[in-house]
Amino acid sequence: MTRTMLRERVHGHHARVTNLELFFDLVFVFAITQLSHSLLAHLNLEGAIHAGFLMMAVWWVWVFTAWITNWLDPDHRNVRVMLFVLMAVGLVMSTSVPEAFEARAVPFALAYAGMQVGRSLFMRWAARADPLIRLNFTRISAWMIVAAAFWIAGAFQPELRLALWVVALAIEYVGPAAGFWTPGLKGSATSGWTVEGAHLAERCGLFIIICLGESVLVTGATFAQHAWEPPLIGAALAALAAAIAMWWIYFNAHAEAAAAAIAHSDDPGRIARIAYTYAHIPIVAGIIVTAAGDELALAHPLGHIEPATMWLILGGPALFLAGGVWFKHAVFRVISAPRASGLALLGLVALAAPHLTPLMLSAAATAVLIVVATWETLTLPAPHANAHG
């Protein structure tokens, strides 16, 4: 009997993230680094739009793979080969990120569209023994093929590139919210998505660690390149403390509680779609932008505050906290007072920003993150109390 490529569901246990899945994620360590450097290299509105757009694309191709491995068994030979092929194509995509809107538009678009379409078609074939999953991925494949046409067209039309790629990414982003409605097949309800919620939560948590790790690497590399004077040391400590605070906010108590909530939900697909597919976008973006802001503060800790510097240093933590508010509301149906208050505090810091140095502004932003982390730790219930949302 042919061994199925789908994971075996065991009641009361969730599938752990495998070493292969972690190995696959290494490609995206490089992509995150490329995004951060690309943002720093183009500190203007156009650069910010391009970096933000590419971040959303990189996240989308990763999270779709996370959904795929939620159903597929990474220990199956065919699944392993598929993931290795995706790694190779993903490396082309990641390498193309800095010049995706210029000289490397074609390899970026072909690699991205190839990953999205190829992976969806593979899943449709791999799930041939499960009619529901096969039907869902028939719909998904159709949406990805339509989006791929816009990706490829944009690669060959420089004047219309951004507009065509926005349409392509919009098609992919609207897809899950629309149930991948397809003529003749209609759409799918989230209640029919047999998602392993705890596995997806663990996958997203590990991706957050990857992003935070990139932030620490940026801090260490920049710190090593300059003379170790008190302002630089202060900026490095502020950057490291910010990374620790973001880790604390994301993981302390509530990561496990969220995993338990989705596992016990009557509609885990709905929570997974909102909390782990959409709400994580500003969380990931916030970490990337914070890393870029930290690098600016490390390079010129006592310099003048330029508008771009202020937006990076304060915008990163603001995106992270905004995503955190959205995430907690999607999972627990509550508005997080500490995270919402943190956003208000960052707004107050922004008013004083013109009178501060990059070091002072970075320290203030870090202090806000520490306040939020401390507030949540001291006032919110323990994980088991929130386990069912």
N, C-alpha and C positions, 0 to 999 in steps of 0.2 A: 504493500500500500504506500502511495506517495505521501511523503510528509508535508503537511500544510505549512505555508509560509506565514500564517497568522499566529499571533501569540495565543497561548493557551490561557484562558481566564480561570483563575482559581478563586472561588468565593472566600472573602475575608482576607485576601492577600493582594497586594498590588505589585505589578511588574517593576522591578528595580531597573534603574538606568544602567546599561551595560558599558563595558570598557570601549566597545566599538563606537557607541554613541558619543562618548567623551572624546575619542580619537577623531571622529568626524568634526566635532566642534572646533578643533584646532585651526581649521581653515578660517573660521570666523574670528579667531583671535587676530589674525592678520587683517581681516576685513575691518574690524573695529579700529585697529591701529591706523589703517589707511584713511578711514573716515575722520579720525581726530586730526591727523596731519593735514588732510585736505582742507579741513575747516580753518586751521591756522594759516595755511598758505594763501587763503582767499578770504581775508577779513573784510568782507563787504556784503551787501544785501544779496547779490547774485551768488556769491560763494556760499552764504548761509542757506539759500534756497536749494542749491545743488546738493550741499552736504545733507540737508534735512531730507530731501527726496531720496538720495542714495541710501541713507540710514533706514528709511522706511522700506526700501526694496530689499536691503540685506536682511533686515528683521523678518520680512515676509517670506523670503526663500528659506530662512532657517526655521521659522515657526511651522511652516507647512511640512518640513521634513520631520519636525518633532511630532506633529500629528500623525504622519505616516508611520513612524516607528512606534507610535502608540498602539497601532494595530499589527504591525509586522514583527516577526521574530528575528532580531539581529543575528542570532546564532545560526540561522539558515543560510546555506551557502549562497543561494541566489540573492538574498537580501544583502549579504555582505558585499557581494560584487557590485550590486546597485549602489550601495553607500560609497564604495571606493571610487566608482565612476563619478558620482556626485562630488566627491572630494576633489577629484582632478579638474572637473569643470568649474567647481567653486573656486579653485585656486586661480583659474583664468579670470573669473569674475572679480575676485578680490584684488588681483594685480591690476585690473583695469580701472578700479575705482577712481584714482586721482585724475585720470584723463578720460573718464567715462563720457563727458560731454564734449570731448574734443577728439584727439587722435585715436583713442581706443573705444570709441562708441560701438563699433561693429562687434569686436570680441566681447564687450560687456553685454550687449543686447543678446547676442547669440548664446552666450553662456547662461545668462539669466533665464531667458525663455526656454532654452534647452533643459535646464534643471526643472523648471516648473511643469512643462509639458511631459518630459520624459518620466519624471517621478510619478506623475498622476496616471499616466498610461501603464506604468509598471504596476502600480497599486491596483488598477482595474484588472490586470491580468492575474496578479497574485491572489486577489480575492474572488476568483471565479467560483469558488465553492460556497461563497457567502453572498446570496442574491442582494441583500440590502446594501452591504458595503460596495459591491460591484456597481449597483445602480447609482449610488452616491458619487462614485468616482467616474462614472460615465458623464454625469453632470459636470463634475469638477473639471474633467479633461476638456470638455467643450468650452467652458469658460476660459481655461488656460490657453487653448488654441486661439481663441478670438483675441485675447490679450497679447499673445505672442506676435500676431500680425502687426499690432501697433508698435510693439517693441522693435521689431525688425524694420518697419517702415521708418520709425524715428531715427534709427541708426544711419539710414541712408539719406535722410533729409535734415541737414544741419539747421536750416532756418526754422523748421517745424519740430525739431527734436524734443524740446521740453514739452510742448503742447501734446504731441503724440504719446510721449512717455507718461505724461500725467493721465491721459485717457487709459493707457494700458494698466497702470498701477491702480487707477480708480476702479476698473473692471474687476481686478483681483480683490481689492478691498471690499467692494460691495458684495461680491459673491457669497461669502458666509452669511452676511446679514440678510441676503435675499434667499437663503436656502438653496443657492445655486439653481434657481428656477431655470428650466430649460424647455423650450417648445417640445411638446409631445411627452415629456417626462415630468413636467411640473417641478415643484421644489420639495426639499426635504425638511422635516421638522427636527429641531435639536433633540427632542425626546427620543428620536430614532438613532442618534449618534451614540454608538456603544463605546464611549470614550472612557479610558482608564484615567480618571481624574488625578489620582495621586501621582501617577507616573508623569503626566504632563506638568504638574506642579513642580516635581523634582527636576524635570528637564529645564523648565524656565528658571528655577532657582540656580541651577548650575550655569546657565547662560549669564545670569546677573553676576555670578562670581567671575566669569570670564571678563566681563566689562569692567568690574572693579579691579581685577588683576591688571588689565591694561592701564588703568588709572595709576596704579602703584608703580608699574613699569615706567610710565612717562615721568612720574615724580623722581624715581631713582636715577633714570638716565639723565634728566636735566640737572639734577643735583650734583651728579658726578662730573658734569662738564664745566662747572663754575667753581670759583674760589669759595671756600666754606666760611663765609662771613656771617655775622649775626642776622642780617635781613634775609639772606638766603636760607639759613637754618630755620628761621621763623616761618618762611613761606613753605618750606618742605614739611615742617611739622603741621602746619595748617592743612596742607593737601592730604597728608596721611590721615590726620584726624577726620577730615571730611569723608574719606573713603571708609574709615572704620564706622563713622556715624551712619552712613548710608547702608552699610552692611547690617548694622544693628537695627535700623528702622525696618529694613526688608525682612530680615530673618528672625529677629528676636521675638519669640512667642507666636507671631502671627503667620509665619510661613507654614508651620505645621498645622496650625488651626485652619488655615485656608485649605490645605490639602485634605484635611478631615472633612471640612464642610462640603467640598466638591465630591468627595467620595460617598458621602451620605445623602447627597442631594437627589431629589426625584428627577431632576433634569440636569445632570452633570454637563451635558453638551452646551447648554445655555451659559452656565458659569464659565466653562472653558473658553467658549467663543468670546465672551466679553472680557473676562478678567485676565485670561492668559494669552489671548490673541490680540486684542485691541488695547486694553489698559496698560499693557507692558510697554507699549511704544514710547510714551513720554518718560517712563522709568528708564528705559535703555538710553533714550536720547539724552536724558538728564545726566547720566553717568558719563557719556561721551563728551558732552559740552563742558561738564565740570572738569574733566581731564584736560581739555583744551585751555580752559580758564586758569587752571593750576599751572600749566606750562608758561602762560604769559606772566603770571605772578612770580614764578621762579626766575624767569628771564630778566624781569625789571621790577623787583619788589618795592623799590622806592621811587618809581617813575610816576608820571601823571596818568590819571584815569582817562583813557580814551573811551568813546561810546562803545566800541567793539569789545574792549576789555571788560567794561561794566556788564554788558549783555552776557558775555560768556561766564564771568565769575558768579553773577547772580542768577542768570537764566538757567544754568545747569541744575542747581539745587531746586529752583522753582519748578522746572519740568519734572524732576524726580518726585517732589512732594505732590504735585498735581496728579501725576500718575498713581501715586500711592493713595490719594483720596478716591480716585476713580476705582482702583482695584478693591479697596476695602468696601466701598459701596456695592460693587458688583457681587462680592462674595457674602458680606455680612449684612447688607442693606442698612448701613449706618454711614453717617458723614464723620470722618475722623477729625475730632476737635484739635488734637495736637498738630496734625499735618496741615489742616486748614489755617490754623493760627500761625504755623511756620511760614506759610505763603504770605500772610499779612505782615509778619516781621520782616521778610525779605523786601516787601514793598517799602517799609519804613527805612530800611538800610539803603535802598535805591535813592531815596530823597537826599541822603547824606553823601552818596557816592562821589559827587564832584569835589568834595573837600577831603577825600581820603586817598591814600596811596594804594596800589594794587595789593600790597601785603596786608594793610588794614582792612581792605574790602574782603579779601579772601578769608581773613581771620573772623570777620563779622559773619560772613556766609556760613563758615564752619560752625561758629557758635550757635547759629540758628538751628542747624542740623543736630547739634548736640542737645539743644534744648528739647527738640521734638523727640529725639531718642530717649532722653531721660524722662520726659513727661509720659510717654507711652509705657515705659518700663515700670514707673512708679504707680500709675493710675489705672491701667487697663487690666482686665482679668487674665488669669493664667491661661495657657493654650487650651487645656481640656474644657475650660468653661465656655469657650467659643467654638468648640469642635463641630457643632451642628449649625453654626451661623446664626 
